[in-house]
Amino acid sequence: MDLRIIFAANLVRLRRAKGVSQQALAHKAEVDRSYLSRVEAAHHYVGLEVIGKLAEALEVNPAELLKVPSKRRRT
């Protein structure tokens, strides 16, 4: 399990669900937009400080960004 991929997928999903652009999220979280782009592409691990900033900017619990997706059964 690669936490970079899980984090990136959750970050993109939550950002899109809120209708926020990368630029707007980067500005609100006080991170560089190109850095955010690389994080969303799972090219970087992020520190706890950045996780906190992104969670706060998205108005979610930081744990939501690290939540492992549940496996769905097909019937």
C-alpha positions as CSV (number, residue, x, y, z in Angstrom):
1,M,0.0,0.0,0.0
2,D,1.6,3.3,-1.1
3,L,0.3,6.1,1.0
4,R,1.3,8.6,-1.6
5,I,-1.2,7.2,-4.0
6,I,-3.9,7.0,-1.4
7,F,-3.3,10.5,-0.2
8,A,-3.2,11.8,-3.8
9,A,-6.4,10.1,-4.8
10,N,-8.2,11.4,-1.7
11,L,-6.9,14.9,-2.2
12,V,-8.0,15.1,-5.8
13,R,-11.4,13.5,-4.9
14,L,-12.1,15.9,-2.0
15,R,-10.8,19.0,-3.9
16,R,-13.0,18.2,-6.9
17,A,-16.0,17.4,-4.7
18,K,-15.7,20.9,-3.2
19,G,-15.3,22.4,-6.7
20,V,-12.0,24.0,-5.9
21,S,-9.2,24.5,-8.4
22,Q,-5.6,23.5,-7.7
23,Q,-4.7,27.2,-7.7
24,A,-7.4,28.1,-5.2
25,L,-6.5,25.2,-2.9
26,A,-2.8,26.0,-3.1
27,H,-3.4,29.6,-2.2
28,K,-5.7,28.8,0.7
29,A,-3.3,26.1,2.1
30,E,-0.3,28.4,1.5
31,V,1.6,25.9,-0.7
32,D,3.0,26.3,-4.2
33,R,0.6,25.3,-6.9
34,S,3.2,23.3,-8.8
35,Y,4.1,21.5,-5.5
36,L,0.4,20.7,-5.0
37,S,0.2,19.4,-8.6
38,R,3.1,17.0,-7.9
39,V,1.5,15.9,-4.6
40,E,-1.8,15.1,-6.5
41,A,0.3,13.1,-9.0
42,A,1.8,11.1,-6.1
43,H,5.3,12.3,-6.8
44,H,5.9,13.5,-3.3
45,Y,5.3,12.4,0.2
46,V,3.9,15.2,2.3
47,G,4.7,16.1,5.9
48,L,2.2,16.5,8.7
49,E,2.2,20.3,8.5
50,V,1.1,20.1,4.8
51,I,-1.5,17.5,5.5
52,G,-2.9,19.8,8.2
53,K,-2.9,22.8,5.9
54,L,-4.6,21.0,3.1
55,A,-7.2,19.4,5.4
56,E,-8.0,22.8,6.9
57,A,-8.3,24.4,3.5
58,L,-10.6,21.7,2.4
59,E,-12.5,21.8,5.7
60,V,-12.1,18.1,6.3
61,N,-10.5,16.0,9.1
62,P,-6.8,15.2,8.2
63,A,-7.6,11.5,8.5
64,E,-9.9,11.8,5.5
65,L,-6.8,12.4,3.3
66,L,-5.2,9.2,4.5
67,K,-8.3,7.0,4.4
68,V,-7.8,3.7,2.6
69,P,-10.7,3.2,0.1
70,S,-12.9,0.2,1.0
71,K,-13.0,-2.6,-1.5
72,R,-16.4,-3.0,-3.1
73,R,-17.8,-6.4,-4.1
74,R,-19.4,-6.7,-7.4
75,T,-22.6,-8.7,-7.4
